[in-house]
């Protein structure tokens, strides 16, 4: 899958006309692919990744793209090389909004309709939290972070949901993004130690609304 993404990225570089195909890296470095066998990466993700690298939108920082519809995360280093791909767990509610003041609300008190993973472009990094120690913040204001899969809520079967090849059962969190402990330790921690950019694809809004600069260039 990682090598397939590389091949598609090479073509995407050429299609944007910002950087030529020869500027794309030739092969991945220490990439980890945990996507279920046979699960594809959408063309929107491929094109967004190609644009982010070609337009230098992440400004030299690593970046990740989260596709909520497919329940996937793709991680790229600061050099644009794919570092990993994995399934994710996301907010249980469909939607792209962030409820006002949600960062100050206890998890158990968040209404079901507001348990969304917001869409958009976010700049984040590791930092302290009130009750979970040091976490990888995607967006501090909306209290969205990336965590290893929790094992202390057995009724939610988060590990089983993450391993399922279908994305339909991956909506279970209060809005945060979960990956496997292995992927978090091997990919997320070293890649985003100094921060990075996170692109979250929308559920209901259009790509043009969510990423206007990308849409204009496309």
VENKA-V78418 format. One record per run of one state. SS is the DSSP state (H for helix, E for strand, L for the rest). FROM is the first residue (numbers start at 1). LEN is the number of residues. If there is no record, write none. Layout:
ss=(SS;SS)
from=(FROM;FROM)
len=(LEN;LEN)
This chain:
ss=(L;H;L;H;L;E;L;H;L;E;L;E;L;E;L;E;L;H;L;H;L;H;L;E;L;E;L;E;L;H;L;H;L;H;E;L;E;L;H;L;E;L;H;L;H;L)
from=(1;2;17;21;24;32;34;43;55;62;68;72;77;82;88;89;92;102;105;107;110;112;115;120;129;134;140;144;149;154;157;158;164;167;171;174;177;180;181;192;196;201;207;211;212;218)
len=(1;15;4;3;8;2;9;12;7;6;4;5;5;6;1;3;10;3;2;3;2;3;5;9;5;6;4;5;5;3;1;6;3;4;3;3;3;1;11;4;5;6;4;1;6;1)
